[in-house]
């Protein structure tokens, strides 16, 4: 059995699950759904720095990574926003992620970095567009006339 046949689907599932969780965090912070920002039941104030802007990145980039559209760019932005969250918000409180509350920021940062490097996997809009472009760019075979075959 060839185990690497699962590489593509597992990468796609990893991207889908990670970005769905990221998107849910953004929706909770922006709109107060799913328990709201940090479980308060409330949304962040419009434009509040840095939380509302981080939530905007989570919603927009998380949704686009979920769909697999412009995946590498959006995953890079998502990874960077979580690196910022970890180093600016969490790290000053304590060095250890378990004590500073930065586990999710660190996990999202590294997860999106993996997605940015490895790509979206086969179950993505990017992969569909790449296949369509490849089919359009592929040279069409030239068929020789029937009388030329016997010559």
C-alpha positions in Angstrom: 0.0 0.0 0.0 1.3 3.4 -1.0 0.9 5.6 2.1 1.8 8.9 0.4 -1.5 8.8 -1.6 -3.1 10.4 1.5 -0.7 13.4 1.5 -2.9 15.6 -0.6 -6.2 14.9 1.1 -4.7 15.1 4.6 -3.1 18.5 3.7 -6.4 19.7 2.4 -8.2 18.6 5.6 -5.5 20.2 7.8 -6.0 23.5 5.9 -9.8 23.2 6.1 -10.0 22.5 9.9 -7.3 25.0 10.8 -8.9 27.8 8.8 -12.4 27.0 10.0 -11.3 27.3 13.6 -9.4 30.5 12.8 -12.5 31.9 11.0 -14.7 31.0 14.1 -12.3 33.0 16.3 -12.6 36.0 14.1 -16.4 35.8 13.9 -16.7 35.5 17.7 -14.5 38.7 18.1 -16.2 40.7 15.3 -19.8 39.8 15.8 -20.1 38.3 19.3 -21.2 34.9 18.1 -19.9 31.5 19.4 -19.6 33.0 22.9 -18.1 36.3 21.8 -14.6 37.7 22.2 -12.7 35.6 24.7 -16.0 34.1 25.9 -17.5 37.4 27.0 -20.5 37.2 24.7 -19.6 40.6 23.3 -18.1 41.7 20.0 -15.0 44.0 20.0 -15.6 47.7 19.3 -15.3 48.5 15.7 -11.8 49.4 14.7 -10.3 48.7 18.2 -6.5 48.1 17.9 -5.3 45.4 17.7 -8.1 43.0 18.4 -10.7 44.1 15.9 -8.1 44.2 13.1 -6.8 40.8 14.1 -10.4 39.5 13.9 -10.8 41.1 10.4 -7.7 39.2 9.3 -9.1 36.0 10.9 -12.5 36.4 9.1 -11.2 37.4 5.7 -8.0 35.4 5.5 -9.5 32.5 7.4 -12.4 32.3 4.9 -10.1 32.5 1.9 -7.8 29.9 3.2 -10.8 27.7 4.0 -11.9 28.0 0.4 -8.4 27.5 -0.8 -8.3 30.7 -2.7 -5.0 32.7 -2.9 -4.0 30.3 -0.1 -0.3 30.9 0.2 -0.8 34.7 0.5 -3.6 34.5 3.0 -1.9 31.8 5.1 1.2 34.0 5.2 -0.9 37.0 6.4 -2.6 34.8 9.0 0.7 33.4 10.2 2.1 36.9 10.5 -0.9 38.2 12.5 -0.6 35.3 14.9 3.2 35.9 15.3 2.4 39.5 16.1 -0.3 38.4 18.6 2.2 36.0 20.3 5.2 38.4 20.5 3.3 41.6 21.2 0.3 40.5 23.3 1.3 37.2 25.0 5.1 37.1 25.3 5.4 40.3 27.5 3.2 38.5 30.1 5.4 35.5 30.5 7.9 33.5 28.4 6.0 30.2 28.5 2.9 29.9 26.2 1.1 27.8 28.9 1.4 30.7 31.3 0.9 33.6 28.9 -2.2 32.3 27.1 -0.4 32.2 23.8 -0.8 28.6 22.8 -3.5 29.2 20.2 -1.5 32.1 18.7 1.6 29.9 18.5 -0.3 27.0 17.0 -2.1 29.1 14.4 1.1 30.9 13.5 3.0 27.6 12.8 0.0 25.9 11.2 -0.5 28.7 8.7 3.2 28.8 8.0 3.0 25.1 7.1 0.0 25.8 4.8 1.8 28.8 3.2 4.9 26.6 2.5 3.1 23.4 1.4 0.2 24.9 -0.4 -3.6 24.2 -0.1 -3.7 20.6 -1.2 -5.8 19.2 -4.0 -9.2 20.2 -2.5 -9.0 23.9 -3.1 -10.1 26.6 -5.5 -6.4 27.2 -6.2 -5.9 23.6 -7.3 -9.0 23.7 -9.5 -7.8 26.9 -11.2 -4.3 25.4 -11.6 -5.8 22.4 -13.3 -8.0 24.5 -15.6 -5.0 26.7 -16.6 -2.9 23.6 -17.2 -5.6 22.1 -19.4 -5.9 25.4 -21.4 -2.2 25.7 -21.8 -1.5 22.0 -22.7 -0.6 21.6 -26.4 -3.2 19.8 -28.4 -1.9 16.7 -30.2 -1.5 17.0 -33.9 -3.0 14.1 -35.8 -1.4 13.1 -39.0 -3.7 12.6 -41.9 -4.8 9.0 -42.5 -2.9 8.8 -45.9 0.4 9.8 -44.3 0.4 6.8 -41.9 1.1 4.3 -44.6 3.8 6.3 -46.3 
